[in-house]
Amino acid sequence: MNIQWYPGHMTKTKRMMQENISLVDIVIELLDARIPYSSRNPDIDKLAANKKRIVILNKADLADESKTSEWVKYFEDKGFRVLLVNSITGKGIKGITDISAALMAEKVERLRARGRIHVPTRAMIAGIPNVGKSTFINKFVGKSTAKTGDKPGVTRGKQWVKIKRDFELLDTPGILWPKFEDDRVGQNLAFTGAVNDDILDLAELAVGLIEKLRVLYPQQLKDRYSIDFTEETAAHEILASIGESRGFKARGGEIDLKRTASIFIDEFRAAKLGRMTLESVKEIEELYPGE
Protein backbone atom coordinates (compact mmCIF):
# COMPACT_ATOMS: atom_id res chain seq x y z
CA MET A 1 0.00 0.00 0.00
CA ASN A 2 1.83 3.10 -1.26
CA ILE A 3 0.52 6.31 0.32
CA GLN A 4 1.40 9.82 -0.85
CA TRP A 5 -0.36 13.06 0.16
CA TYR A 6 1.12 16.51 -0.37
CA PRO A 7 -1.53 19.24 -0.91
CA GLY A 8 -0.43 22.43 -2.63
CA HIS A 9 -0.60 24.58 0.49
CA MET A 10 2.24 22.56 2.04
CA THR A 11 4.68 23.96 -0.54
CA LYS A 12 3.67 27.47 0.57
CA THR A 13 4.06 26.45 4.20
CA LYS A 14 7.62 25.24 3.65
CA ARG A 15 8.50 28.50 1.88
CA MET A 16 6.93 30.53 4.69
CA MET A 17 8.92 28.61 7.30
CA GLN A 18 12.14 29.23 5.38
CA GLU A 19 11.37 32.95 5.25
CA ASN A 20 10.62 33.19 8.99
CA ILE A 21 13.16 30.84 10.55
CA SER A 22 15.63 33.69 11.12
CA LEU A 23 13.10 35.39 13.41
CA VAL A 24 13.11 32.62 16.02
CA ASP A 25 15.56 31.28 18.61
CA ILE A 26 13.98 27.88 19.18
CA VAL A 27 12.22 25.33 16.98
CA ILE A 28 9.68 23.17 18.79
CA GLU A 29 8.79 20.03 16.86
CA LEU A 30 5.66 18.12 17.79
CA LEU A 31 5.81 14.40 17.10
CA ASP A 32 3.19 11.69 17.54
CA ALA A 33 4.47 9.50 20.40
CA ARG A 34 2.96 6.44 18.70
CA ILE A 35 5.15 6.95 15.59
CA PRO A 36 8.08 9.14 16.68
CA TYR A 37 10.22 8.41 13.63
CA SER A 38 7.50 8.41 10.99
CA SER A 39 6.04 11.69 12.29
CA ARG A 40 9.40 13.49 11.98
CA ASN A 41 9.48 15.67 8.89
CA PRO A 42 13.03 15.34 7.50
CA ASP A 43 12.78 18.89 6.12
CA ILE A 44 12.63 20.31 9.66
CA ASP A 45 16.25 19.36 10.39
CA LYS A 46 17.37 21.39 7.38
CA LEU A 47 15.10 24.33 8.20
CA ALA A 48 16.11 24.38 11.86
CA ALA A 49 19.87 24.02 11.41
CA ASN A 50 21.75 26.01 14.08
CA LYS A 51 18.59 26.60 16.13
CA LYS A 52 17.86 25.38 19.65
CA ARG A 53 15.60 22.34 19.44
CA ILE A 54 12.81 20.92 21.56
CA VAL A 55 11.08 17.66 20.64
CA ILE A 56 7.61 17.16 22.07
CA LEU A 57 6.23 13.64 22.07
CA ASN A 58 2.56 14.54 21.92
CA LYS A 59 -0.27 12.07 22.53
CA ALA A 60 2.05 10.31 24.98
CA ASP A 61 -1.05 9.10 26.81
CA LEU A 62 -1.91 6.95 23.77
CA ALA A 63 1.55 5.40 23.38
CA ASP A 64 3.26 2.39 24.90
CA GLU A 65 5.11 3.76 27.95
CA SER A 66 8.10 1.42 27.75
CA LYS A 67 8.71 2.29 24.10
CA THR A 68 8.23 5.99 24.81
CA SER A 69 11.06 5.85 27.36
CA GLU A 70 13.33 4.40 24.67
CA TRP A 71 12.37 7.19 22.26
CA VAL A 72 13.09 9.87 24.85
CA LYS A 73 16.63 8.54 25.21
CA TYR A 74 16.96 8.27 21.42
CA PHE A 75 16.24 11.97 20.92
CA GLU A 76 18.19 13.11 23.96
CA ASP A 77 21.23 11.25 22.62
CA LYS A 78 20.88 13.39 19.48
CA GLY A 79 21.07 16.56 21.55
CA PHE A 80 17.37 17.48 21.67
CA ARG A 81 15.47 18.47 24.78
CA VAL A 82 12.47 16.15 25.04
CA LEU A 83 9.09 16.57 26.68
CA LEU A 84 6.14 14.18 26.99
CA VAL A 85 2.81 15.92 26.51
CA ASN A 86 -0.91 15.25 26.49
CA SER A 87 -2.26 18.34 24.72
CA ILE A 88 -5.87 17.59 25.59
CA THR A 89 -5.35 17.56 29.36
CA GLY A 90 -2.34 19.86 29.28
CA LYS A 91 -0.09 17.40 31.10
CA GLY A 92 3.57 18.24 30.50
CA ILE A 93 2.98 21.52 28.68
CA LYS A 94 4.23 23.78 31.48
CA GLY A 95 7.67 22.24 31.07
CA ILE A 96 8.10 24.13 27.78
CA THR A 97 8.66 27.43 29.60
CA ASP A 98 11.41 26.06 31.82
CA ILE A 99 13.19 24.26 28.98
CA SER A 100 13.01 27.34 26.76
CA ALA A 101 14.41 29.54 29.54
CA ALA A 102 17.33 27.16 30.00
CA LEU A 103 18.05 27.13 26.27
CA MET A 104 17.91 30.95 26.12
CA ALA A 105 19.93 31.61 29.31
CA GLU A 106 23.27 32.23 27.59
CA LYS A 107 21.80 34.60 24.98
CA VAL A 108 19.77 36.50 27.57
CA GLU A 109 22.81 36.96 29.78
CA ARG A 110 24.93 38.14 26.84
CA LEU A 111 22.37 40.69 25.64
CA ARG A 112 21.65 42.00 29.12
CA ALA A 113 25.37 42.55 29.59
CA ARG A 114 25.12 44.84 26.56
CA GLY A 115 22.25 46.78 28.09
CA ARG A 116 19.22 44.93 26.71
CA ILE A 117 16.65 44.68 29.49
CA HIS A 118 13.84 42.90 27.68
CA VAL A 119 14.93 39.78 25.75
CA PRO A 120 11.87 37.88 24.49
CA THR A 121 11.98 34.22 23.47
CA ARG A 122 10.63 33.54 20.01
CA ALA A 123 9.92 29.97 19.02
CA MET A 124 8.52 28.33 15.90
CA ILE A 125 6.29 25.31 16.38
CA ALA A 126 6.23 22.74 13.60
CA GLY A 127 4.77 19.31 13.00
CA ILE A 128 2.91 17.06 10.63
CA PRO A 129 -0.85 17.45 10.04
CA ASN A 130 -3.17 16.29 12.83
CA VAL A 131 -0.36 15.87 15.37
CA GLY A 132 -2.23 18.18 17.76
CA LYS A 133 -0.43 21.50 17.33
CA SER A 134 -3.50 23.69 17.62
CA THR A 135 -4.75 21.84 20.71
CA PHE A 136 -1.26 22.14 22.21
CA ILE A 137 -1.12 25.90 21.56
CA ASN A 138 -4.58 26.52 23.00
CA LYS A 139 -3.65 24.64 26.16
CA PHE A 140 -0.29 26.42 26.37
CA VAL A 141 -1.88 29.86 25.99
CA GLY A 142 -4.83 28.98 28.19
CA LYS A 143 -7.49 30.04 25.72
CA SER A 144 -8.79 29.10 22.28
CA THR A 145 -6.37 30.86 19.94
CA ALA A 146 -5.64 28.30 17.23
CA LYS A 147 -8.24 26.49 15.17
CA THR A 148 -8.60 22.78 15.92
CA GLY A 149 -10.21 19.91 14.05
CA ASP A 150 -10.28 16.14 13.61
CA LYS A 151 -9.02 16.28 10.03
CA PRO A 152 -5.45 17.14 9.04
CA GLY A 153 -4.87 20.54 7.47
CA VAL A 154 -7.06 22.80 9.63
CA THR A 155 -4.38 25.46 10.18
CA ARG A 156 -3.62 27.13 6.83
CA GLY A 157 -1.58 30.25 7.65
CA LYS A 158 1.08 31.42 10.06
CA GLN A 159 0.17 33.28 13.24
CA TRP A 160 2.18 34.72 16.11
CA VAL A 161 0.78 33.72 19.49
CA LYS A 162 1.83 35.61 22.61
CA ILE A 163 2.24 33.10 25.41
CA LYS A 164 3.31 35.71 27.95
CA ARG A 165 5.24 38.96 28.00
CA ASP A 166 8.58 37.41 27.09
CA PHE A 167 7.49 34.39 25.02
CA GLU A 168 6.09 34.45 21.48
CA LEU A 169 5.20 31.38 19.44
CA LEU A 170 4.98 31.24 15.66
CA ASP A 171 2.36 28.68 14.67
CA THR A 172 2.67 27.06 11.25
CA PRO A 173 0.36 24.75 9.30
CA GLY A 174 1.00 21.03 9.45
CA ILE A 175 3.53 20.05 6.83
CA LEU A 176 4.45 16.71 5.29
CA TRP A 177 7.21 16.17 2.74
CA PRO A 178 6.77 15.64 -1.02
CA LYS A 179 7.51 11.91 -1.13
CA PHE A 180 7.53 9.15 1.47
CA GLU A 181 10.57 7.12 0.47
CA ASP A 182 9.55 4.22 2.73
CA ASP A 183 6.07 2.68 2.54
CA ARG A 184 6.22 2.05 6.31
CA VAL A 185 6.32 5.79 6.96
CA GLY A 186 3.32 6.55 4.76
CA GLN A 187 1.33 3.73 6.32
CA ASN A 188 2.13 4.79 9.88
CA LEU A 189 1.06 8.34 9.08
CA ALA A 190 -2.19 7.04 7.60
CA PHE A 191 -2.85 4.72 10.55
CA THR A 192 -2.63 7.63 13.01
CA GLY A 193 -4.64 10.13 10.96
CA ALA A 194 -1.93 12.40 9.51
CA VAL A 195 -3.09 11.63 5.97
CA ASN A 196 -6.56 12.63 4.81
CA ASP A 197 -8.82 9.56 5.13
CA ASP A 198 -10.78 10.72 2.07
CA ILE A 199 -7.97 9.61 -0.24
CA LEU A 200 -7.57 6.20 1.42
CA ASP A 201 -9.21 2.80 1.08
CA LEU A 202 -10.12 2.30 4.74
CA ALA A 203 -10.61 -1.46 4.40
CA GLU A 204 -7.12 -1.81 2.95
CA LEU A 205 -5.78 0.53 5.64
CA ALA A 206 -7.43 -1.53 8.39
CA VAL A 207 -5.93 -4.75 7.02
CA GLY A 208 -2.49 -3.12 7.03
CA LEU A 209 -2.95 -1.97 10.61
CA ILE A 210 -4.09 -5.42 11.71
CA GLU A 211 -0.96 -6.91 10.13
CA LYS A 212 1.09 -4.69 12.44
CA LEU A 213 -0.95 -5.16 15.59
CA ARG A 214 -1.19 -8.93 15.27
CA VAL A 215 2.60 -8.98 15.71
CA LEU A 216 3.08 -6.08 18.15
CA TYR A 217 -0.04 -6.33 20.34
CA PRO A 218 -1.92 -9.54 19.52
CA GLN A 219 -3.51 -9.98 22.95
CA GLN A 220 -4.97 -6.48 23.01
CA LEU A 221 -6.52 -7.14 19.61
CA LYS A 222 -8.04 -10.40 20.83
CA ASP A 223 -9.29 -8.91 24.10
CA ARG A 224 -10.87 -5.81 22.57
CA TYR A 225 -12.98 -7.72 20.05
CA SER A 226 -13.38 -11.07 21.82
CA ILE A 227 -11.85 -12.92 18.90
CA ASP A 228 -9.11 -15.49 18.48
CA PHE A 229 -6.57 -16.03 15.73
CA THR A 230 -3.23 -17.70 15.11
CA GLU A 231 -0.05 -16.53 13.41
CA GLU A 232 -1.35 -18.15 10.22
CA THR A 233 -4.68 -16.28 10.20
CA ALA A 234 -4.78 -13.72 7.38
CA ALA A 235 -5.30 -10.08 8.37
CA HIS A 236 -8.44 -9.74 6.21
CA GLU A 237 -9.91 -12.73 8.05
CA ILE A 238 -9.21 -11.02 11.38
CA LEU A 239 -10.99 -7.90 10.10
CA ALA A 240 -13.99 -10.05 9.16
CA SER A 241 -13.93 -11.63 12.63
CA ILE A 242 -14.03 -8.17 14.20
CA GLY A 243 -17.06 -7.28 12.08
CA GLU A 244 -18.79 -10.51 12.99
CA SER A 245 -18.02 -10.01 16.69
CA ARG A 246 -19.56 -6.54 16.54
CA GLY A 247 -22.54 -7.69 14.46
CA PHE A 248 -21.77 -5.39 11.54
CA LYS A 249 -23.81 -6.96 8.77
CA ALA A 250 -24.58 -5.57 5.34
CA ARG A 251 -27.52 -6.51 3.12
CA GLY A 252 -27.61 -10.22 2.48
CA GLY A 253 -26.09 -10.98 5.86
CA GLU A 254 -22.47 -10.47 4.78
CA ILE A 255 -20.00 -8.69 7.05
CA ASP A 256 -19.95 -4.93 6.47
CA LEU A 257 -16.19 -4.62 6.04
CA LYS A 258 -16.28 -0.89 5.26
CA ARG A 259 -18.04 -0.06 8.52
CA THR A 260 -15.87 -2.52 10.43
CA ALA A 261 -12.69 -0.95 9.04
CA SER A 262 -13.79 2.60 9.82
CA ILE A 263 -14.70 1.82 13.43
CA PHE A 264 -11.59 -0.31 13.98
CA ILE A 265 -9.32 2.53 12.80
CA ASP A 266 -11.20 5.07 14.93
CA GLU A 267 -10.87 2.85 18.00
CA PHE A 268 -7.15 2.36 17.43
CA ARG A 269 -6.62 6.12 17.13
CA ALA A 270 -8.56 6.69 20.36
CA ALA A 271 -6.45 4.04 22.17
CA LYS A 272 -9.51 1.92 22.89
CA LEU A 273 -7.39 -1.14 22.12
CA GLY A 274 -4.84 0.04 24.67
CA ARG A 275 -1.69 2.16 24.58
CA MET A 276 0.29 1.26 21.48
CA THR A 277 3.43 2.41 19.66
CA LEU A 278 3.88 1.28 16.07
CA GLU A 279 7.67 1.60 15.80
CA SER A 280 10.57 0.92 18.12
CA VAL A 281 14.04 2.46 18.38
CA LYS A 282 15.59 -0.95 17.65
CA GLU A 283 13.52 -1.33 14.46
CA ILE A 284 14.49 2.14 13.21
CA GLU A 285 18.18 1.68 13.98
CA GLU A 286 18.16 -1.60 12.04
CA LEU A 287 16.24 -0.13 9.09
CA TYR A 288 18.06 3.20 8.94
CA PRO A 289 21.53 2.73 10.46
CA GLY A 290 23.31 5.97 11.24
CA GLU A 291 20.14 8.08 11.61
Backbone torsions as a table, in degrees:
resi	resn	phi	psi	omega
1	MET	NA	104.0	-179.9
2	ASN	-93.4	121.9	-176.0
3	ILE	-118.2	126.8	175.9
4	GLN	-136.9	133.9	179.0
5	TRP	-153.2	111.8	-177.7
6	TYR	-145.4	78.3	180.0
7	PRO	-57.5	155.4	-176.4
8	GLY	-56.8	-34.0	-176.2
9	HIS	-66.7	-17.8	-179.7
10	MET	-71.5	-29.0	175.1
11	THR	-64.6	-42.3	178.0
12	LYS	-64.7	-38.0	179.7
13	THR	-62.7	-45.2	179.7
14	LYS	-60.6	-43.3	179.6
15	ARG	-63.5	-41.9	179.5
16	MET	-63.2	-40.2	178.7
17	MET	-64.6	-40.7	178.0
18	GLN	-61.7	-38.1	-177.5
19	GLU	-73.5	-24.3	-174.0
20	ASN	-107.7	-5.5	-174.6
21	ILE	-61.9	-29.5	-178.8
22	SER	-70.2	-13.8	-177.3
23	LEU	-84.9	-10.7	-173.2
24	VAL	-115.2	156.5	177.4
25	ASP	-96.3	-32.8	-171.8
26	ILE	-129.4	140.7	171.3
27	VAL	-111.7	121.8	178.3
28	ILE	-103.1	119.6	-178.7
29	GLU	-110.2	119.6	176.9
30	LEU	-87.6	126.2	175.3
31	LEU	-117.5	157.6	174.1
32	ASP	-86.4	117.5	-175.9
33	ALA	-60.7	-18.3	178.5
34	ARG	-79.3	-23.3	179.8
35	ILE	-141.1	65.6	-173.6
36	PRO	-59.5	-35.8	179.3
37	TYR	-78.5	-48.6	-176.4
38	SER	-64.5	-28.1	-178.4
39	SER	-89.0	5.7	175.3
40	ARG	-88.9	118.4	176.6
41	ASN	-78.6	116.3	-177.8
42	PRO	-61.1	-21.4	178.8
43	ASP	-68.9	-24.9	-176.6
44	ILE	-64.1	-38.6	180.0
45	ASP	-60.3	-37.7	178.8
46	LYS	-71.9	-43.5	-179.0
47	LEU	-65.1	-35.5	-172.7
48	ALA	-99.6	17.3	178.8
49	ALA	-56.9	134.7	178.6
50	ASN	72.0	12.6	175.7
51	LYS	-105.8	153.6	172.1
52	LYS	-66.0	144.0	-173.6
53	ARG	-127.5	136.2	171.9
54	ILE	-125.9	128.7	175.1
55	VAL	-104.9	125.1	176.9
56	ILE	-109.0	120.2	174.4
57	LEU	-89.5	92.5	-177.6
58	ASN	-81.6	161.8	-176.9
59	LYS	60.9	30.7	-178.9
60	ALA	-61.4	-24.1	179.0
61	ASP	-70.6	-14.7	179.7
62	LEU	-97.7	-10.1	-172.0
63	ALA	-98.9	160.0	177.5
64	ASP	-68.1	118.1	-172.5
65	GLU	-61.4	-40.1	-178.1
66	SER	-65.7	-39.6	178.3
67	LYS	-71.3	-34.1	178.0
68	THR	-61.4	-40.4	178.1
69	SER	-59.8	-38.5	178.9
70	GLU	-67.4	-37.0	179.8
71	TRP	-71.0	-34.8	176.6
72	VAL	-59.2	-47.8	179.4
73	LYS	-63.2	-39.2	179.9
74	TYR	-56.7	-48.0	-178.1
75	PHE	-75.7	-35.3	177.1
76	GLU	-64.0	-37.2	178.0
77	ASP	-64.2	-22.2	177.6
78	LYS	-89.2	0.4	176.5
79	GLY	95.9	5.8	178.6
80	PHE	-87.6	149.0	166.6
81	ARG	-85.2	136.1	-172.1
82	VAL	-123.2	140.1	179.7
83	LEU	-138.0	135.0	175.4
84	LEU	-93.1	131.5	-173.1
85	VAL	-137.8	144.3	166.1
86	ASN	-117.4	101.0	-173.5
87	SER	-65.8	-25.8	-177.7
88	ILE	-71.8	-44.8	179.3
89	THR	-89.2	-19.6	-177.8
90	GLY	90.8	-0.3	-178.3
91	LYS	-60.9	126.5	177.4
92	GLY	92.5	-16.3	-173.0
93	ILE	-67.0	-35.6	-177.9
94	LYS	-61.1	-22.2	179.7
95	GLY	-64.9	-20.7	-179.9
96	ILE	-58.8	-42.2	-177.3
97	THR	-62.4	-45.9	-178.9
98	ASP	-66.2	-42.9	179.7
99	ILE	-64.2	-43.2	-179.9
100	SER	-62.7	-41.1	179.0
101	ALA	-62.4	-39.7	179.1
102	ALA	-66.1	-40.2	179.6
103	LEU	-68.5	-29.2	-176.6
104	MET	-92.6	-7.2	-171.2
105	ALA	-54.6	-46.2	-177.2
106	GLU	-64.4	-43.8	-180.0
107	LYS	-66.0	-43.1	179.8
108	VAL	-60.3	-45.5	-179.7
109	GLU	-62.7	-40.8	-178.9
110	ARG	-65.2	-44.3	-178.2
111	LEU	-71.7	-35.2	178.1
112	ARG	-68.0	-31.6	176.3
113	ALA	-65.5	-22.3	178.5
114	ARG	-93.7	1.7	176.7
115	GLY	105.8	-1.4	177.4
116	ARG	-77.7	120.4	-179.3
117	ILE	-87.5	-47.1	-177.4
118	HIS	-101.3	115.3	179.2
119	VAL	-123.4	93.0	-177.7
120	PRO	-74.4	151.7	173.1
121	THR	-94.2	128.8	176.2
122	ARG	-119.0	126.5	-177.8
123	ALA	-128.0	146.2	172.9
124	MET	-104.9	133.6	177.2
125	ILE	-107.8	130.1	-176.0
126	ALA	-135.2	156.8	178.2
127	GLY	175.2	169.4	179.0
128	ILE	-73.8	165.7	176.6
129	PRO	-58.9	144.4	173.0
130	ASN	64.1	21.4	177.8
131	VAL	-85.1	-9.4	176.0
132	GLY	103.2	23.7	-177.2
133	LYS	-63.0	-47.2	-176.8
134	SER	-64.2	-40.8	176.8
135	THR	-63.4	-41.3	177.9
136	PHE	-59.8	-47.8	-177.7
137	ILE	-63.3	-45.0	-179.4
138	ASN	-60.7	-37.3	179.0
139	LYS	-72.7	-37.1	179.9
140	PHE	-65.1	-45.6	-179.2
141	VAL	-73.7	-34.5	-178.5
142	GLY	95.9	9.1	176.1
143	LYS	-154.7	166.6	-177.7
144	SER	-78.2	100.7	-178.2
145	THR	-111.0	-41.4	-178.2
146	ALA	-101.9	145.5	177.7
147	LYS	-70.0	142.1	178.1
148	THR	-125.9	159.0	178.7
149	GLY	-170.7	164.5	-178.4
150	ASP	-81.4	-20.0	-178.5
151	LYS	-98.8	147.8	178.1
152	PRO	-67.4	146.4	175.0
153	GLY	95.2	22.5	-179.6
154	VAL	-71.4	-46.3	179.3
155	THR	-78.3	124.7	-175.6
156	ARG	-116.9	-12.9	-178.7
157	GLY	-138.7	165.3	179.5
158	LYS	-77.8	154.6	172.9
159	GLN	-154.6	136.5	174.6
160	TRP	-85.2	131.5	179.9
161	VAL	-119.9	123.4	179.6
162	LYS	-85.8	113.1	-179.4
163	ILE	-79.0	-46.7	172.8
164	LYS	-158.0	-173.3	-171.8
165	ARG	-54.6	-38.6	-173.9
166	ASP	-113.9	23.2	-179.2
167	PHE	-142.8	117.2	177.5
168	GLU	-121.3	139.9	-175.6
169	LEU	-121.3	127.4	176.4
170	LEU	-96.0	110.9	179.5
171	ASP	-85.7	140.4	178.5
172	THR	-130.4	152.1	178.1
173	PRO	-62.9	155.6	176.5
174	GLY	-61.6	136.0	-176.2
175	ILE	-133.0	128.9	172.1
176	LEU	-98.0	-168.2	178.1
177	TRP	-123.4	156.3	-167.2
178	PRO	-56.7	-33.5	-177.2
179	LYS	-145.4	128.6	175.3
180	PHE	-83.2	110.1	-176.3
181	GLU	-71.1	-24.5	-178.0
182	ASP	-117.4	126.0	180.0
183	ASP	-57.7	-31.6	-179.4
184	ARG	-59.2	-40.5	-178.4
185	VAL	-64.7	-48.7	179.2
186	GLY	-59.7	-41.0	179.5
187	GLN	-65.9	-45.1	179.7
188	ASN	-61.0	-39.4	177.8
189	LEU	-64.3	-39.9	178.8
190	ALA	-68.9	-40.9	179.8
191	PHE	-57.2	-39.4	-173.3
192	THR	-93.7	-2.1	173.2
193	GLY	97.6	13.0	-179.9
194	ALA	-81.6	-15.3	177.1
195	VAL	-108.7	139.7	-177.9
196	ASN	-58.7	121.0	-179.2
197	ASP	-60.4	-24.6	-176.4
198	ASP	-64.1	-21.1	-179.3
199	ILE	-97.3	2.3	-173.6
200	LEU	-108.3	153.4	168.8
201	ASP	-90.2	103.9	-172.3
202	LEU	-64.8	-32.2	178.0
203	ALA	-65.3	-43.4	178.3
204	GLU	-66.1	-38.8	178.8
205	LEU	-63.8	-43.6	-179.9
206	ALA	-62.4	-40.7	178.2
207	VAL	-62.7	-42.0	178.3
208	GLY	-63.1	-40.0	179.0
209	LEU	-67.1	-40.9	178.1
210	ILE	-61.8	-38.9	178.4
211	GLU	-58.8	-35.4	177.2
212	LYS	-73.8	-49.9	-173.5
213	LEU	-68.5	-29.4	179.8
214	ARG	-65.6	-22.3	177.6
215	VAL	-93.1	-45.5	-174.1
216	LEU	-80.1	-42.1	-173.8
217	TYR	-140.2	59.4	-175.6
218	PRO	-62.8	-38.5	-175.9
219	GLN	-67.8	-38.3	177.8
220	GLN	-63.0	-37.5	178.9
221	LEU	-65.4	-42.7	179.3
222	LYS	-66.9	-43.6	-176.5
223	ASP	-67.2	-41.4	-176.1
224	ARG	-62.7	-39.7	-172.6
225	TYR	-111.5	7.7	178.3
226	SER	52.3	49.6	179.5
227	ILE	-125.4	169.5	175.9
228	ASP	-135.8	148.9	177.7
229	PHE	-158.8	164.1	178.0
230	THR	-113.7	178.4	178.6
231	GLU	-64.2	-23.1	-178.0
232	GLU	-86.5	-13.3	-177.1
233	THR	-68.6	128.8	-179.6
234	ALA	-68.9	148.7	-177.0
235	ALA	-62.0	-37.6	-179.9
236	HIS	-67.9	-27.7	176.5
237	GLU	-72.3	-35.8	176.7
238	ILE	-65.5	-39.9	177.2
239	LEU	-61.5	-42.2	178.5
240	ALA	-64.7	-37.1	178.1
241	SER	-64.5	-37.8	177.6
242	ILE	-63.5	-44.0	178.5
243	GLY	-63.0	-40.4	178.9
244	GLU	-67.0	-41.3	179.1
245	SER	-61.0	-36.3	-179.5
246	ARG	-86.7	-9.3	179.6
247	GLY	76.0	29.6	-179.9
248	PHE	-86.0	94.6	-178.4
249	LYS	-111.4	140.9	174.9
250	ALA	-96.9	-177.4	177.6
251	ARG	-60.2	139.4	-179.1
252	GLY	89.3	-0.2	176.1
253	GLY	84.9	1.7	178.9
254	GLU	-76.9	157.4	178.6
255	ILE	-66.3	132.3	176.9
256	ASP	-82.9	89.4	-174.8
257	LEU	-67.8	-33.6	-179.5
258	LYS	-64.2	-46.1	178.8
259	ARG	-66.5	-42.4	179.4
260	THR	-58.8	-46.5	-178.4
261	ALA	-62.3	-44.9	-178.1
262	SER	-61.5	-46.1	-178.6
263	ILE	-70.3	-39.0	178.2
264	PHE	-59.9	-45.9	179.8
265	ILE	-64.4	-43.4	178.3
266	ASP	-60.4	-41.4	-178.5
267	GLU	-70.0	-34.9	174.7
268	PHE	-62.8	-47.6	-177.5
269	ARG	-63.3	-29.0	179.5
270	ALA	-90.5	6.1	178.7
271	ALA	62.7	28.1	177.9
272	LYS	-74.9	-13.7	174.8
273	LEU	-90.1	-6.2	-176.7
274	GLY	117.8	173.6	179.9
275	ARG	-77.7	123.2	-173.9
276	MET	-136.9	144.0	173.6
277	THR	-125.4	130.3	-170.3
278	LEU	-89.2	-8.6	178.4
279	GLU	-144.3	146.0	-178.1
280	SER	-113.0	159.3	177.3
281	VAL	-59.9	-43.3	-179.5
282	LYS	-59.0	-44.4	-180.0
283	GLU	-60.4	-45.9	-176.9
284	ILE	-67.2	-39.8	180.0
285	GLU	-66.9	-30.6	177.5
286	GLU	-76.6	-37.4	-178.1
287	LEU	-77.3	-38.1	-175.7
288	TYR	-127.5	68.2	-177.3
289	PRO	-59.6	137.6	178.3
290	GLY	93.5	-8.2	180.0
291	GLU	-91.4	NA	NA
